[in-house]
């Protein structure tokens, strides 16, 4: 489960309110999951490596768009 004030690595998977999420980047969680969700997490649906690319490195595939 997601925990406040925790260091997460990119691609860590956590559950929150019955839904699984994957971390987009390395970060330390804030006070609430809702506050972190838009910037650091996406719903985990068995994504593939090409879908985990970020704006800094497009070498893994398509970058995320907000």
N, C-alpha and C positions, 0 to 999 in steps of 0.2 A: 504494500500500500504506500501511497505518496506520504511523505513526512516533511514537516516544515524544518527549515534550517539544515537541510541535508545536501551534501555535494553529490550531484548526479552527473554521470558521463553521457556523452552523446550515445544514443541508441539504447539507453536503459529503458526498461519497460516497467510500468507501475499500474496499479489499479486505483480507481477513485470512483466511488458511488456506482460500482458494478460495471464500469467501463475500463478497458485497458488503453493506456497511452504510451507512446514512445517519445523519448527525449530527442529533440532536434539538435541540441548542443550541450556542451558541458556548462553547468551552472549550479549555483547554490539556491535551493528553493526559498521562496519568500514566506510571508505569513499565511497566505491562502493559496490553494490550488487555482482558484478562479483568477487570481492576480497573475499567476505564472503561465496559465494555459495558453493564451494567445501567442506569447513570445517564445515558449520553450517546448510545448507538447502538441502532438497530433494524435488522433484516435488511431490505435494500432489495429490493423486489419490484415496482418500477415503481409506487410509491404515487402518489396524487394529492394536490394541495394540501390538500384538506380533511382528509387523514389526518396532516398535518404540524403541526397545531395543538398548542400546549403549554398547560400549566396556567395560564400568565400571560395568554395571549391566546386566547380562544375564537373570535375573529373569523374564523379560517381554517377552522373546522369543529369536529368532535368532538375532545375532548382525549384524550390517551393515558391509559390506566389500567395500572397496574403489576400 
